Amino acid sequence: MVRLRRNPYIYLSGAFGAIWVMMAWSWPENSYFMFPVLAAAAVPISYRLMAGHTLPLGISIGAAVAGLLNVILLSAILTIAGKLEGPTMLPAGGAMLDAILLGLMGAVAGILLASINLLRR
């Protein structure tokens, strides 16, 4: 059983999200592609840092879903405010879909980094 105590690293997801919102609010014509990835991946990675070892897949997926919800909420707020207007990597769908897909990629990366032992001895 994995026992998780208070997690100060969890605030990294919020910090990446806050920086993304501040930058998009100041310069809406630019795109900040890394912030959705970082905000989504920070939650499962922070739990792995707190546990000190790999996490069970269920806990990693739950943490990644929480990070992805952060990205969806922030991209919805930015879209409603008209501040997510930069160029996208997709031919159709707009900047919000772009941010959600990048957040999904970050969530998958976070699951992999939290669940797989990369340093096998």
N, C-alpha and C positions, 0 to 999 in steps of 0.2 A: 504494500500500500504506500502510495506517495503522500507524504505530509508536506503541505505547502504552508509556510508561515507568511507573515506580512511581506509584501513584495514591493520594495521601493523602485525596482526597475520598471514596473508597470507604467509609471508615469512617462516613460520614453515614448510610448504610443501617443499619448496626449500632447507631449512636447512636439513631436513630429507633426501632428495634426494642427497644433496651434501655429507653428511656423509656416505650414502650408497655407493656412487661412490668412495669416498676416501678409504673406508674400502675394498670394492671389488677390487679396483685397487691394494691395498697393499697386500691383502691376497685372491687371486681369488679361492683358494681351499676351502674356507669356504663359508657357506651360511648365509645370514643375512635376516631371514624370516620376522622380524618385520618392517624393513624399508619400503617395499612396502605398507604394511598395514597403517603405520603411514603417509606416504607421500600422500596416496589417501584420508585418513579420515581427514587430517588436513585442507583441503580447506573448506568443508561444516561446520566443527566445528568452524573454524575461523570466518565465516560469522555469525554463531549463536552468538558467543561471541560479535561481533560488534553490532549486532541488539539488544541484550539483552533479546530476547524472541525467541520462536520457529519460524522457517521460513516456508513459504509456500512450498509445496512439489516441485513445479517447480524450485524454486531457489535452493533448496537443491540438486535436481537431477543435475541441471546445474553445481553447484559447485563440486559435486562428479565426474562428467564427466571430469572436468578440472583436478582434482586430479588424476584420472585414466590415463588421457593423459600424465601427468608427469611421472607416473610409466612406461607406455608403452615406452615413449621416452628414459627414462634412462635405462630400461632393454634392449632396442634395441642397445643403445650405448655400454653398457657393453658386450652384446653378440657379436657384431661386433668386438670389441676390444679383445675378448677372455678372458674377466675377470669375466665372470659369469659361473664358472665351478664347483661350490660346489655341494654337495649332494642335491637331491630334495626330496620332499615328495610324488611325483607322480611316478607310475611305468614306465610311458613313457611320452615323450614330452619335457623333458629337463628343464633347470633352467629358461629359459625365460618364458615358459608357466607357470611354478610355480610362478614366480614373478608377472605375469599378473593376475593369479587367486587370489593370495594374495592381489593384488591391488584392484581387484574387490570386494573381501570380505571387505577390508577397505572402499571402496566407499559406499557399502551398509550399513556398520556400521555408516559411517559419515552421510548418509541420515537419518538413524533412529535417531541418536543423535541430528541432527539439526532440525528435523521435529516433534519429539514426545516430549511432555512435561512430563518429568520423575518425576517432583516434583509437583504433583497435591495437591492443598490445599483444 
